[in-house]
Amino acid sequence: DVLALASRGSALLTLGRALEALTPLKQALALSPDLPEAKAQLAQAERLAQQEASKVARAERVAQAEMRSAAPEVKAEIVKPARSYSNAAPVTRSN
C-alpha cells in the first residue's frame, strides 16, 4: 500500500533514521510518483543521510589520526565509538 510505505518512511524520518527511511519512501514513489509530500520527505531523507555519512567519515578520519599520533601504550586504549540509536529495536511490521 502506497500510503503505508509513505507513512513508514515519514515515521522513520521523524525518528531521525534517515537511512532507513529511504527505502520505503522510494518504494512509495515508485508505486505512485505523484505524491508531493513523499517527494519532499525523500529529498530530506537523502540530505540527512548524506550529512550522517559525512559525520561518520569525519569521525573515522579523526580516530585514525589519533591512532597514528598516539603512543603505543595509548593506542591500545583508543577504541572506535559505536553508533547508537534512540530506538535500537529492529524494524518490524508492528512499528
C-alpha positions in Angstrom: 0.0 0.0 0.0 1.4 3.3 -1.1 0.2 5.3 1.9 1.6 2.7 4.3 5.0 2.9 2.7 4.9 6.7 2.7 3.8 6.8 6.3 6.5 4.3 7.4 9.2 6.5 5.6 7.8 9.6 7.3 7.8 7.9 10.7 11.4 6.7 10.3 12.4 10.2 9.2 10.7 11.7 12.2 12.7 9.3 14.4 15.9 10.5 12.9 16.5 7.3 11.0 17.0 8.8 7.5 19.0 5.9 6.1 16.2 3.5 6.9 13.5 6.0 5.6 15.0 6.0 2.1 13.7 2.5 1.1 10.0 2.9 2.0 9.9 6.4 0.5 11.5 5.2 -2.7 9.1 2.3 -2.9 6.1 4.6 -2.3 7.2 6.9 -5.1 7.8 4.0 -7.5 4.2 2.9 -7.0 2.8 6.5 -7.1 5.2 9.1 -8.4 2.6 11.9 -7.8 2.9 12.1 -4.0 4.4 15.6 -3.4 4.9 15.1 0.4 6.7 11.8 -0.2 9.0 13.5 -2.7 9.8 16.3 -0.2 10.5 13.7 2.5 12.7 11.6 0.2 14.8 14.7 -0.6 15.1 15.5 3.1 16.0 11.9 4.0 18.7 11.8 1.3 20.1 15.1 2.6 20.2 13.9 6.2 21.6 10.5 5.1 24.4 12.4 3.3 25.1 14.5 6.4 25.2 11.4 8.5 27.7 9.7 6.2 29.9 12.9 6.2 29.9 12.9 10.0 30.8 9.2 10.2 33.6 9.7 7.7 34.9 12.7 9.6 34.9 10.8 12.9 36.7 7.9 11.3 39.4 10.2 9.9 39.8 11.8 13.3 40.1 8.4 15.0 42.7 7.2 12.5 44.7 10.4 13.0 44.6 9.9 16.8 45.7 6.3 16.4 48.7 7.3 14.3 49.8 10.1 16.7 49.2 8.2 19.9 51.9 6.5 21.9 51.9 2.6 21.6 50.5 2.2 25.1 47.7 4.7 24.4 46.8 3.1 21.1 45.5 0.0 22.9 43.1 2.2 24.8 41.6 4.1 21.8 38.5 2.4 20.6 36.3 3.3 17.7 33.0 4.7 19.1 29.9 2.6 18.4 26.9 4.2 16.7 23.9 4.4 18.9 20.3 5.0 18.1 17.4 6.2 20.3 15.4 3.1 19.2 17.7 0.2 18.7 14.9 -2.3 18.2 14.7 -3.9 14.8 12.1 -2.7 12.4 9.0 -5.0 12.3 5.5 -4.8 10.9 4.2 -3.6 14.2 6.3 -0.5 14.4 
